[in-house]
Amino acid sequence: MLVVTTENVPGHRVVWVYGQVFGVVVRSRGLGGNIMAGLRSLVGGEIHEYTALLEEARRHAVDRLVRNATVMGANAIVMMRFDSAEIGQVMSEIVAYGTAVTIEAVP
């Protein structure tokens, strides 16, 4: 599955548009992770626990995005974007979304 952030794929044309597709992940750090992150925030700098959490959540969101587009019959996703939000100051929501399409190479 080709996933791009652009509207078009060079050398290809869109032959079918299936519509919006998305992958959603909601994650929460455990109590131990929150305590470690809280301690790290006292001295400043990157909070590695949260960075790892968000990187993993983004990967899972893209995996779900691709799985949903595959079910629709698409072979590509164009205009892919990420969005994120906090839920109750203890959870992070990551959404990967785009447009599921079928593309073919232009001769």
C-alpha positions as CSV (number, residue, x, y, z in Angstrom):
1,M,0.0,0.0,0.0
2,L,1.4,3.3,-1.0
3,V,0.8,6.1,1.5
4,V,1.6,9.7,0.5
5,T,1.0,13.1,1.9
6,T,0.6,14.6,-1.6
7,E,-2.5,14.9,-3.7
8,N,-1.0,13.0,-6.7
9,V,1.6,10.3,-7.2
10,P,4.1,11.1,-9.9
11,G,3.8,8.7,-12.9
12,H,0.4,7.5,-11.7
13,R,-3.2,8.5,-12.1
14,V,-6.1,8.0,-9.8
15,V,-8.7,5.7,-11.4
16,W,-11.1,5.3,-8.4
17,V,-11.7,7.2,-5.2
18,Y,-13.2,5.2,-2.3
19,G,-13.3,8.1,0.1
20,Q,-12.1,9.0,3.5
21,V,-10.2,6.5,5.5
22,F,-8.7,6.7,9.0
23,G,-6.9,4.9,11.7
24,V,-7.4,5.9,15.4
25,V,-5.3,5.0,18.4
26,V,-5.9,6.2,22.0
27,R,-3.0,5.5,24.4
28,S,-2.3,6.2,28.0
29,R,1.0,5.9,29.9
30,G,0.9,3.7,32.9
31,L,1.3,5.1,36.4
32,G,5.1,4.3,36.4
33,G,5.6,6.1,33.0
34,N,3.7,9.2,34.2
35,I,5.8,9.4,37.4
36,M,9.1,9.0,35.4
37,A,7.9,11.6,32.9
38,G,6.9,14.0,35.7
39,L,10.3,13.7,37.3
40,R,12.0,14.3,33.9
41,S,9.9,17.4,33.4
42,L,11.3,19.0,36.5
43,V,14.8,19.2,34.9
44,G,13.6,20.0,31.3
45,G,14.5,18.4,28.0
46,E,12.9,15.6,26.0
47,I,10.6,13.2,27.8
48,H,11.6,10.0,26.2
49,E,8.6,8.0,27.7
50,Y,6.1,10.2,25.9
51,T,8.1,10.4,22.7
52,A,8.2,6.6,22.5
53,L,4.5,6.4,23.3
54,L,3.6,8.8,20.5
55,E,5.9,7.2,17.9
56,E,4.4,3.8,18.6
57,A,0.8,5.3,18.5
58,R,1.5,6.9,15.1
59,R,2.8,3.6,13.7
60,H,-0.3,1.8,14.9
61,A,-2.6,4.5,13.5
62,V,-1.0,4.2,10.1
63,D,-1.2,0.4,10.3
64,R,-5.0,0.7,11.0
65,L,-5.3,3.3,8.2
66,V,-3.7,0.9,5.7
67,R,-5.8,-2.0,6.9
68,N,-9.1,0.0,6.5
69,A,-8.1,1.2,3.0
70,T,-7.2,-2.4,2.0
71,V,-10.7,-3.5,3.2
72,M,-12.2,-0.8,0.9
73,G,-10.2,-2.2,-2.1
74,A,-7.7,0.6,-2.4
75,N,-4.1,0.3,-3.4
76,A,-3.0,3.7,-2.2
77,I,-3.8,6.5,0.2
78,V,-3.3,10.1,-0.8
79,M,-3.3,13.3,1.3
80,M,-2.4,11.4,4.5
81,R,-2.3,13.5,7.6
82,F,-2.0,13.1,11.4
83,D,-4.0,14.7,14.0
84,S,-3.7,14.4,17.8
85,A,-5.5,15.4,20.9
86,E,-5.4,14.9,24.6
87,I,-8.2,13.2,26.5
88,G,-8.5,14.0,30.1
89,Q,-4.8,15.0,30.4
90,V,-3.9,11.3,30.7
91,M,-4.6,9.9,27.3
92,S,-3.4,10.8,23.8
93,E,-5.5,10.3,20.7
94,I,-3.6,9.9,17.4
95,V,-5.6,9.9,14.1
96,A,-4.1,9.1,10.7
97,Y,-6.4,10.0,7.9
98,G,-6.4,10.4,4.1
99,T,-8.3,9.4,0.9
100,A,-8.3,5.8,-0.2
101,V,-7.8,5.4,-3.9
102,T,-6.9,3.0,-6.7
103,I,-4.0,4.3,-8.8
104,E,-2.4,2.9,-11.9
105,A,0.9,3.8,-13.7
106,V,0.6,6.1,-16.6
107,P,2.2,4.6,-19.7
